[in-house]
Amino acid sequence: MPSETRQPSFVLVRPQMAQNIGSAARAMWNFGLDRMRLVSPRDGWPNADSVAMASGAGRLLDEAVLSEDVAGAVGDCDLVFATTARSRGLTKPVYSPEEAMRVAAERIAQGGKVAVMFGPERAGLENADVAQANALISVPVNPEFPSLNLAQCVLLCSYEWRRASGAVEARRDELAGAAWASAIEVEKLAEHYEERLEEAGFFFPEHKAPAMKLTLRNLWSRMPFTSEDVRTLHGVMRQMVRWKERG
Amino acid sequence: MPSETRQPSFVLVRPQMAQNIGSAARAMWNFGLDRMRLVSPRDGWPNADSVAMASGAGRLLDEAVLSEDVAGAVGDCDLVFATTARSRGLTKPVYSPEEAMRVAAERIAQGGKVAVMFGPERAGLENADVAQANALISVPVNPEFPSLNLAQCVLLCSYEWRRASGAVEARRDELAGAAWASAIEVEKLAEHYEERLEEAGFFFPEHKAPAMKLTLRNLWSRMPFTSEDVRTLHGVMRQMVRWKERG
């Protein structure tokens, strides 16, 4: 059963290598997409080579909707994108993958149905296919080396779908059970080090001592310490003192 | 010769399959990255299987910097990321690929040196490798199927580098030599259709005619017509009239 999340259908148009259909299924499912449509796969359908390559994402192949032509595959959709690596001489809006998937998510949130077409490996979509799309998607590749394969193109669009539709956190902090150190903990650490270093004769020559102390205070306070880090650093200093006292 | 663009180094740590080193080189160069570093590739270096797979991006392999350990590979860098698929029990910031490459671009613009580490295929980076990084990168995959391979992970980070460092246009319009129709051209088209449709008895019943005309005017004006589209539609109407007059 396809997942219940509302999402675009990805349409592989006349794919050539059966393995690539399997790789595309994996790339889709890596990012939570599971509606595949196929237009006339060259090597027939179903296909054992596709299944072998899809390991873990085989369900997408079982559920893939097969059509004879593009019109049949995208007829129920009200927003159709065509991925393309080159200019087509057709008047169309051209979106980045990010912007396209943002627009797709918007349309789907409004109750629309969206399809994204991917062309055959060697030559890409024909102009007759592209003419049935509302807009193009062009991946911003290095113009000196624009050789993305089918599964890579599917991967990037799937990735952008997940970014557009979900909550991808830009940054979080993995704290491994620890908590951030409070300012007072850091202050006490600074004092501990300052006292011991004073005894040890670190702040020398004397006229530079205030500046050296300030530098050290500032160093501690700009570190993203956890409470555990602070305990560790207290231990470091205590050990140095013990070692010294042992003589 | 590496390109002159300032950019992060991508570091493959103990890669297992030689082919994957070639695929990673292709993925990097697809998005304009060409500084690869290698830590102890399992199958030795240089490697003919890597070269065969890198077709078109072989220069990256020739220029790859080989190190024995992670410390040697990233020692000159002041911001080191480690890509990882799982939680590490280590206190670290965890970035999305997008945010990581944004931070990398910022650091590089300030004159810094950035490295991104990728682990061996099967097990990923060891905690001892991860501990040498300043931050983690986690690709936001489907938790039910988080099976990205090495080259795919390199591809997504390379893609995000290009997005972060360059001007990726969200949307442009491919105009195929045409220009957008001016308001006056659209107005004349609307008039042409309105006149002919009036003759043809389209606006019926009469009390509904003003609303029907308004609907039609609005239809024309909300279409993203080029001048060529407008000429085509004039031709359509003229032909219908000729056809009618032929009797």
Boltz contact constraints between the chains, C-beta under 6 A:
constraints:
  - contact:
      token1: [A, 29]
      token2: [B, 145]
      max_distance: 6.0
  - contact:
      token1: [A, 30]
      token2: [B, 141]
      max_distance: 6.0
  - contact:
      token1: [A, 30]
      token2: [B, 142]
      max_distance: 6.0
  - contact:
      token1: [A, 30]
      token2: [B, 145]
      max_distance: 6.0
  - contact:
      token1: [A, 31]
      token2: [B, 142]
      max_distance: 6.0
  - contact:
      token1: [A, 32]
      token2: [B, 142]
      max_distance: 6.0
  - contact:
      token1: [A, 56]
      token2: [B, 145]
      max_distance: 6.0
  - contact:
      token1: [A, 89]
      token2: [B, 176]
      max_distance: 6.0
  - contact:
      token1: [A, 90]
      token2: [B, 176]
      max_distance: 6.0
  - contact:
      token1: [A, 91]
      token2: [B, 175]
      max_distance: 6.0
  - contact:
      token1: [A, 91]
      token2: [B, 176]
      max_distance: 6.0
  - contact:
      token1: [A, 91]
      token2: [B, 178]
      max_distance: 6.0
  - contact:
      token1: [A, 91]
      token2: [B, 226]
      max_distance: 6.0
  - contact:
      token1: [A, 92]
      token2: [B, 174]
      max_distance: 6.0
  - contact:
      token1: [A, 93]
      token2: [B, 171]
      max_distance: 6.0
  - contact:
      token1: [A, 93]
      token2: [B, 173]
      max_distance: 6.0
  - contact:
      token1: [A, 94]
      token2: [B, 172]
      max_distance: 6.0
  - contact:
      token1: [A, 94]
      token2: [B, 174]
      max_distance: 6.0
  - contact:
      token1: [A, 95]
      token2: [B, 171]
      max_distance: 6.0
  - contact:
      token1: [A, 96]
      token2: [B, 168]
      max_distance: 6.0
  - contact:
      token1: [A, 96]
      token2: [B, 170]
      max_distance: 6.0
  - contact:
      token1: [A, 99]
      token2: [B, 170]
      max_distance: 6.0
  - contact:
      token1: [A, 99]
      token2: [B, 171]
      max_distance: 6.0
  - contact:
      token1: [A, 140]
      token2: [B, 162]
      max_distance: 6.0
  - contact:
      token1: [A, 140]
      token2: [B, 168]
      max_distance: 6.0
  - contact:
      token1: [A, 141]
      token2: [B, 30]
      max_distance: 6.0
  - contact:
      token1: [A, 142]
      token2: [B, 30]
      max_distance: 6.0
  - contact:
      token1: [A, 142]
      token2: [B, 31]
      max_distance: 6.0
  - contact:
      token1: [A, 142]
      token2: [B, 32]
      max_distance: 6.0
  - contact:
      token1: [A, 145]
      token2: [B, 29]
      max_distance: 6.0
  - contact:
      token1: [A, 145]
      token2: [B, 30]
      max_distance: 6.0
  - contact:
      token1: [A, 145]
      token2: [B, 56]
      max_distance: 6.0
  - contact:
      token1: [A, 152]
      token2: [B, 155]
      max_distance: 6.0
  - contact:
      token1: [A, 155]
      token2: [B, 152]
      max_distance: 6.0
  - contact:
      token1: [A, 156]
      token2: [B, 159]
      max_distance: 6.0
  - contact:
      token1: [A, 159]
      token2: [B, 156]
      max_distance: 6.0
  - contact:
      token1: [A, 162]
      token2: [B, 140]
      max_distance: 6.0
  - contact:
      token1: [A, 168]
      token2: [B, 96]
      max_distance: 6.0
  - contact:
      token1: [A, 168]
      token2: [B, 140]
      max_distance: 6.0
  - contact:
      token1: [A, 170]
      token2: [B, 96]
      max_distance: 6.0
  - contact:
      token1: [A, 170]
      token2: [B, 99]
      max_distance: 6.0
  - contact:
      token1: [A, 171]
      token2: [B, 93]
      max_distance: 6.0
  - contact:
      token1: [A, 171]
      token2: [B, 95]
      max_distance: 6.0
  - contact:
      token1: [A, 171]
      token2: [B, 99]
      max_distance: 6.0
  - contact:
      token1: [A, 172]
      token2: [B, 94]
      max_distance: 6.0
  - contact:
      token1: [A, 173]
      token2: [B, 93]
      max_distance: 6.0
  - contact:
      token1: [A, 174]
      token2: [B, 92]
      max_distance: 6.0
  - contact:
      token1: [A, 174]
      token2: [B, 94]
      max_distance: 6.0
  - contact:
      token1: [A, 175]
      token2: [B, 91]
      max_distance: 6.0
  - contact:
      token1: [A, 176]
      token2: [B, 89]
      max_distance: 6.0
  - contact:
      token1: [A, 176]
      token2: [B, 90]
      max_distance: 6.0
  - contact:
      token1: [A, 176]
      token2: [B, 91]
      max_distance: 6.0
  - contact:
      token1: [A, 178]
      token2: [B, 91]
      max_distance: 6.0
  - contact:
      token1: [A, 226]
      token2: [B, 91]
      max_distance: 6.0
